[in-house]
Amino acid sequence: MKKAYLLGTCLLIGMTSSSFGSSELRNFENSLNKIKFIDEFLDSEPHGSAGVIWHPWEDAFKKAEIKYDKKNIKFIVLHYTASPTRKSIPDVFRESGTSSHFLVDSDGTCINYVDPYKGIAYHAGTSFFAGYSRLNYWSIGIEHTGLGYTSTLQYDEDGKPLPGRVIPGSNNYWYEFPEIQFQTSCELTRALQEKFKIPGYRVVAHADIAPEKQSDIGPMWNYKRAYDEYNVGYFPSETHQINMENFKKFTDDDYLSFIGCFGYDTAMAHKSNNMKVAVTRAYQYHYSQSNISGDLVDGTKQDILKHVVALVPNCKYEYFLQKLKSWVKWNPTKAQAFWEYF
């Protein structure tokens, strides 16, 4: 049964849906009392050849032969639907066998398709980030209604161009996310981070975890504002002034190694130019949005160095520290370029 309700208000009148019966979810909802939620729970039965669109966590881990310890949620993955409307999303899920835990619509409505306390949603596909692969098993997926990008400018029903722009390094039109959608998503993500104790550097985009295949949530998402205003995710400080002359001996492989330190899968990027471009572009979508060509342009290199310098002091990101220490071990002379910043 579907029902629309305001979180917080619904708690005062009681709840009849067993999917929201736990005290954990009641507490979670209290932290989201500004969001209009709609139940639209997907069943887990197979649909044609698509298979199941969600599985109970323990069953999914058992089938995949992965140890399940009930503390499996370590990431939040942000997506866009590549569609201007949410109306067809449930059918798309059922036809494709994909799913997400939440969808945030352009009007700020949040739909909870799969209960994150109950089951795995199939939103991440083949993926890797910060030492974890197959991120379906380790993450909550949040879809966002939106076109993402198109090769030609699109128009609304009144014939007005949709808000968007061409970003240097790309010939596509990238479309903005409405303010109310951004606010709702940040509130949801913040509550999920707090509830599941997910650090900011594990709030990632689909492109971050599968750069050779995906572009979402794209360079129009304001990661810096999400971090500054909502404490959502992570975005490095821009206060550091980097003297590029100090780093003139650094090669593209060095910069790729740093991108790998941040969590990206760069194993093949050192060997394949296509993968190098894909990983660099994914990093640009997230952290260096002034140019998204996939080339290691000077602006991107400077942003990468700022990122390293911002992370090192008091860093709790163990994967980053481990990878960076490995790079320093093999590049002690080059590492001296960072000394003045630490």
C-alpha positions in Angstrom: 0.0 0.0 0.0 1.3 3.4 -0.9 0.8 6.5 1.3 2.2 10.0 1.2 3.2 11.5 4.5 5.4 14.1 6.1 8.1 12.5 8.2 7.7 13.5 11.7 4.0 14.2 11.4 3.4 10.6 10.5 5.0 9.5 13.7 2.4 11.4 15.7 -0.5 9.5 14.1 1.2 6.1 14.0 2.3 3.9 11.2 0.8 0.8 9.7 3.5 -0.2 7.2 5.6 -3.1 8.5 8.5 -1.7 6.4 8.7 1.2 8.8 8.0 -0.7 12.0 11.4 -0.6 13.6 12.5 1.9 16.2 15.6 2.5 14.2 13.6 3.7 11.3 11.4 5.8 13.5 14.5 7.6 14.8 15.8 7.9 11.3 12.6 9.5 10.1 12.7 12.1 13.0 15.9 13.4 11.5 14.2 13.9 8.1 11.1 15.7 9.3 11.3 18.3 6.6 11.1 15.9 3.7 7.9 14.8 2.0 8.3 11.0 1.7 6.2 8.6 -0.4 6.3 4.8 0.2 6.6 3.0 -3.1 8.3 -0.2 -2.0 9.4 -2.6 -4.6 8.8 -6.3 -4.1 11.8 -8.6 -4.5 10.1 -11.1 -6.9 11.7 -11.8 -10.3 10.2 -9.9 -13.2 10.7 -11.7 -16.5 14.4 -12.2 -17.3 15.4 -9.3 -15.1 15.7 -11.2 -11.9 15.2 -9.7 -8.5 15.5 -6.0 -8.0 16.4 -6.2 -4.3 17.4 -8.9 -1.9 17.5 -9.2 1.8 21.0 -8.3 2.9 22.0 -11.6 4.5 20.6 -13.7 1.6 22.5 -11.5 -0.9 25.8 -11.8 1.0 25.4 -15.5 1.3 24.7 -15.9 -2.4 27.8 -13.8 -3.2 29.9 -15.7 -0.7 30.8 -12.5 1.2 30.9 -12.4 5.0 27.9 -10.5 6.4 28.3 -8.8 9.7 25.3 -6.4 9.7 27.7 -3.5 9.4 27.9 -3.7 5.7 26.7 -0.1 4.8 29.9 1.8 4.3 29.1 4.1 1.3 26.4 6.3 -0.1 26.3 6.4 -3.9 24.7 9.3 -5.8 23.1 8.8 -9.2 20.9 10.6 -11.7 18.1 8.8 -13.6 18.8 10.4 -17.1 15.1 11.0 -17.1 13.1 14.3 -16.5 10.3 12.5 -14.6 10.0 9.9 -11.9 6.8 8.3 -13.3 8.6 5.5 -15.2 11.2 4.7 -12.6 9.5 1.7 -11.0 8.8 0.1 -14.4 12.5 0.7 -15.4 13.6 -1.0 -12.2 11.4 -4.0 -12.8 12.3 -4.4 -16.4 16.1 -4.0 -15.8 16.5 -5.7 -12.5 18.1 -2.5 -11.1 16.9 -0.5 -8.1 17.9 2.1 -5.5 17.1 2.6 -1.9 15.9 6.2 -2.5 14.9 8.6 -5.3 14.9 12.4 -4.8 12.6 14.0 -7.4 13.0 17.4 -8.9 10.2 18.8 -6.7 11.9 17.6 -3.5 9.8 14.6 -3.0 11.7 11.6 -1.7 10.6 8.1 -2.5 11.9 5.1 -0.5 11.9 2.2 -2.9 14.0 -0.3 -0.9 14.3 -0.2 2.9 18.0 0.2 3.6 17.6 -1.8 6.9 16.1 -4.7 5.0 17.9 -5.2 1.7 20.5 -4.7 -1.0 19.5 -2.5 -4.0 21.2 -3.1 -7.4 22.4 0.3 -8.4 26.2 0.2 -8.5 27.0 -2.7 -10.8 30.7 -3.5 -11.4 32.5 -1.0 -9.2 35.4 -0.2 -7.0 36.3 2.5 -4.5 38.8 2.7 -1.6 39.5 -1.0 -1.5 35.9 -2.2 -1.9 34.5 -3.8 -5.0 30.9 -4.7 -5.9 29.6 -1.7 -4.1 26.0 -2.9 -4.2 26.9 -4.9 -1.2 28.4 -2.0 0.7 26.2 1.0 -0.1 23.0 2.9 -0.1 22.0 4.1 -3.5 20.2 7.5 -4.0 18.8 8.3 -7.4 18.0 11.8 -8.5 15.5 12.6 -11.3 17.2 14.5 -14.0 18.6 14.3 -17.6 22.2 14.6 -16.6 23.4 15.7 -20.0 22.4 15.6 -23.7 24.2 16.3 -26.9 21.7 19.0 -27.9 19.9 21.5 -25.7 16.5 20.3 -24.4 13.4 22.4 -23.8 10.5 22.3 -21.4 6.8 22.0 -22.2 6.6 25.8 -22.7 9.5 25.8 -25.2 12.0 27.3 -22.7 15.5 25.9 -22.6 16.2 23.7 -19.6 18.7 25.3 -17.2 22.1 24.0 -18.0 25.4 24.8 -19.7 28.3 23.5 -21.7 31.3 22.9 -19.4 34.8 23.3 -20.8 36.2 20.0 -22.0 32.8 18.7 -23.0 30.4 19.5 -26.0 27.4 18.3 -24.1 24.7 20.3 -22.3 24.7 19.5 -18.6 21.6 20.3 -16.6 21.1 21.9 -13.2 19.5 20.2 -10.2 16.6 22.3 -8.8 17.3 23.9 -5.5 14.7 22.0 -3.6 16.0 18.7 -5.0 19.5 19.6 -3.9 18.4 20.5 -0.4 16.3 17.4 0.1 19.2 15.2 -1.1 21.6 16.8 1.2 19.3 16.4 4.2 18.7 12.8 3.4 22.4 12.1 2.8 23.4 13.8 6.0 20.9 11.8 8.0 22.1 8.5 6.4 25.7 9.5 7.1 24.9 10.0 10.8 22.7 6.9 11.1 25.2 4.5 9.5 28.4 6.4 10.6 29.5 6.9 7.0 32.5 9.3 6.7 32.3 12.0 4.1 34.9 10.6 1.8 32.7 7.6 1.3 29.8 9.7 -0.1 30.6 9.1 -3.8 29.1 9.4 -7.2 28.4 6.5 -9.6 31.2 7.9 -11.9 33.6 7.7 -9.0 33.1 4.0 -8.6 32.7 3.0 -12.2 34.5 5.8 -14.2 34.8 3.8 -17.5 31.0 3.4 -17.7 29.2 6.1 -15.8 28.9 9.9 -15.7 26.4 10.4 -12.8 25.8 12.4 -10.7 28.0 14.6 -12.9 29.7 18.0 -12.7 26.6 20.0 -12.0 26.3 18.6 -8.5 27.7 21.2 -6.0 29.8 19.0 -3.8 31.5 22.0 -2.2 28.2 23.6 -1.1 26.9 20.2 0.1 30.0 20.0 2.4 30.2 23.6 3.5 26.4 24.1 4.2 25.2 20.6 5.1 28.4 18.8 6.1 27.6 16.2 3.5 30.3 14.2 1.8 33.8 15.8 1.7 35.4 18.6 -0.3 39.0 19.7 0.2 39.8 23.2 1.4 40.6 25.8 -1.3 42.7 27.9 1.0 46.0 26.4 0.0 48.0 28.3 -2.6 50.0 25.8 -4.6 53.2 26.9 -6.3 53.2 24.6 -9.4 56.9 25.4 -9.9 57.7 23.1 -6.9 56.0 20.2 -8.6 57.4 20.6 -12.1 59.1 17.1 -11.9 55.8 15.4 -11.2 54.5 13.2 -14.1 51.0 12.3 -15.1 51.6 8.9 -13.4 52.2 10.8 -10.1 48.9 12.7 -10.4 47.1 9.4 -11.3 48.7 7.9 -8.2 47.2 10.7 -6.1 43.8 10.2 -7.6 44.2 6.5 -6.7 45.0 7.6 -3.1 41.6 9.3 -2.9 39.9 6.0 -3.6 39.6 5.7 -7.4 40.6 2.6 -9.3 43.7 3.6 -11.2 45.2 0.2 -11.7 44.6 0.2 -15.5 44.8 4.0 -15.8 48.6 3.8 -15.7 48.6 1.4 -18.7 45.6 2.4 -20.8 45.0 6.0 -22.1 41.3 5.3 -22.3 41.2 4.4 -18.6 43.4 7.4 -17.7 40.9 9.7 -19.4 38.0 8.0 -17.7 39.4 8.1 -14.2 40.7 11.7 -14.6 37.3 12.8 -15.9 35.5 11.1 -13.0 37.8 13.0 -10.6 37.0 16.2 -12.5 33.3 15.7 -12.2 33.6 15.6 -8.5 36.5 17.7 -7.5 37.8 19.8 -10.4 34.7 20.9 -12.4 36.2 23.8 -14.4 37.4 21.4 -17.0 36.0 17.9 -17.6 38.0 16.8 -20.6 39.6 13.9 -18.9 43.0 15.5 -19.6 45.4 16.3 -16.7 45.3 20.0 -17.4 47.1 22.4 -15.1 43.9 23.3 -13.2 43.2 19.7 -12.5 46.8 19.1 -11.4 46.6 22.0 -9.0 43.3 20.8 -7.6 44.8 17.3 -7.0 47.7 18.8 -5.1 45.3 21.0 -3.0 43.4 17.8 -2.3 46.5 16.0 -1.0 47.6 18.9 1.1 44.1 19.3 2.6 43.8 15.7 3.5 47.1 15.0 5.2 46.8 16.9 8.5 44.8 15.0 11.1 43.7 12.6 8.3 41.5 9.7 9.4 41.1 8.3 5.8 43.2 5.2 6.3 43.0 4.1 2.6 44.4 7.5 1.5 47.2 7.4 4.0 48.2 3.9 3.1 48.4 4.7 -0.6 50.2 8.0 -0.1 52.8 6.4 2.2 53.4 3.9 -0.6 53.9 6.7 -3.1 56.3 8.5 -0.8 58.3 5.3 -0.2 59.0 5.0 -3.9 59.3 8.8 -4.6 61.2 10.3 -1.6 62.8 13.1 -3.6 59.6 14.2 -5.2 57.8 14.0 -1.8 60.0 16.8 -0.5 57.9 19.2 -2.7 55.0 18.8 -0.1 57.1 19.6 3.0 56.4 23.3 3.1 52.7 22.7 3.0 52.7 20.4 6.0 
